Amino acid sequence: MKKPTVYLDTTMISAYWYEGADVAMLARRLHTWEWWELERAHFAIWTSAFGEAELGAGTFPRQLDCLKMVRRLRFLPVTAAARELTDEIMRRKLVPPNKTGDAAHLAIAAAHNIDFLLTWNYAHMANPVIQARFDTLCGAKGLVAPFMVSPESIPQVRFGQSIRRKR
């Protein structure tokens, strides 16, 4: 049986390698590690060149580890449908004007019929208001939006939860 699909955005990889002192970020690192070690085998994992580009920008601790990790993942191609959807996400202001990369993550995941978009971005991804707006946009385009979730809210096999998404 085919595994459910999950798209990792940049926040997942940077959280995995986080080493600072911020307590909230340390908790995210722990949840990310738990998901990576205990649940990822149950999913087909994808990302895109946008994640690699975001992780390659600037300079930060453990950047090389982040880049090595993202480069080991399978990349989804940026299709014409994904580019059009990115433009529409920006036009409808589902993400802030300076967050084109986040719009691209959403669009690529939807254009490739991904089940879950795994992120720590609650501001304009994993929140019910944006999820509803994105569901509406995708429905109008004949697409199904991925569920935008964090490692805390994605269904987990170890808890007996079904990870199969009904379409």
N, C-alpha and C positions, 0 to 999 in steps of 0.2 A: 504494500500500500504506500502511496506517495506521502512523503512527510509534508506537514504544513510548512509554509515558507515564512521567513522572517528577514526583514531588511534592517540592518544595523546602521543607525546614523552615527555621526562623529562623537556624540556625547557618550555613547557606550564604550568606545575604545579609549577615550581619554579618561573616563571614570575607572576603567580597569587598571590603568597605570598611575592613577593619582597617588601622590605621596605627601601632600600638604597636611596642615593641621586643622583645617576646617572640619568640624564634627559632622555636619550634614554631608559633606563630600566624602568623608571616610565611610559613612553609612552607605552612600551610593556605591562606593568601591566594593564594600562587602556584599551588597545585593548583586552587583554586577558579577563578581567572582562566583558567587553561589550559582547564579543562573548559568554562567559560562561552564562551570565544572559539572553541574548536576542536570541541566536541562537542554543545553544546546544540541546534544546528540539526537534529540527528538525532532529537530527542525532542519530544514534546508536553509542555510544562511547565505545572505546576499548583501552586497553594498554597491557603491558606484564610485566612479572616478571623482565625484564631488567630495566624497568623504576623504579620499586620499589627498585631494587638493587642500581641503580645510586643515587636515592634520599637518600638511607640509608648509602651511603659511606661518610666518612669525617664528619665534623661538620659545620653547617652553621645556621644563624638565620631562624627561622620558619620551621626548618627541621621536627619537629613533625607534624606540620600542613600539610606539603607537603606529608608526609607518610600517614597520615590519609586520605587525599584526594585521593591519588593514590590507596589506599586499598579499597576504595568505588567503584572503577571502575571495569568493567569486564576485565579479563585477557584472552588473546589469548594464546593457548598452543604453545610451541616451537616444531614444527613437524620436521620430517626428511627433508622435502622439505625446510623448513626455515633454518635449519642448513646448508644444502648444498648451499643454496643461500647466506647465510652469508659468507661462505668460498669463494664463487666465487666473491662476492663484495670486499672482502679483497684482493683476488688474482689480481683482475682488478684495484685495488687501487681507487675505487670510494670514499672511505673515507680514512683518514690518518691511518697509521699502528697502532696507539694507540687508535683508536676509534672503537673497535670491537662492543661495545654496540650500536653505531649508525648504524653500518652495520646490527646488529640484528634487530633493529627497522624497518629498510627498508625491510629486508627479511621477517619478521613476517607479516608485513602489506601486502606485495605482496602475500605471500603464502596463506593468508586468504582472498584474493580478496577484500581488503579494498579500499574504494573509495578515501579517502583523508588521508594524513598523515599531521597532524597539528603540526607545529614546528616554533620556532624562529631561528633555525639553518640555516642561509643563506650560511654558508661556504661550507658545503658539504651535504646539503639536499635540502632546498627550493631555488634552483637556476636552471636556464634553462639548463646549461651545464650538471650538475649532473642528472637532470630529463631526458634529452635526452639519456645519457649513461645508466641510469637505465631502461628506456623504452626499449632500445635495448636489454639489458641483459634479462629482464623479457620476452620479446617477443621470444627470443631464447629458453627460458625454458617453453614456453607455458603459461606464466602468464601475467597479466596486472598490470603494476606498478601503485601504488596509485599516485594521484596528490599530490605533496609535496607543501604545502601552509602555509602561516601564517594567523593569524586572520584577517589581513588587506586584504588578497587576496582570502580567501575562499569565495565562493558564499554565499550571505546573503539573507534570506527570507525577512527580513524587508525592503530590497531595491528592492524587486520584482524580484530577480534573481533566476533562477532555480538551485536547489541544486542536481537535478538528474543527474547522470553521465551516458552518453551513452557509452555502452561497445561494 
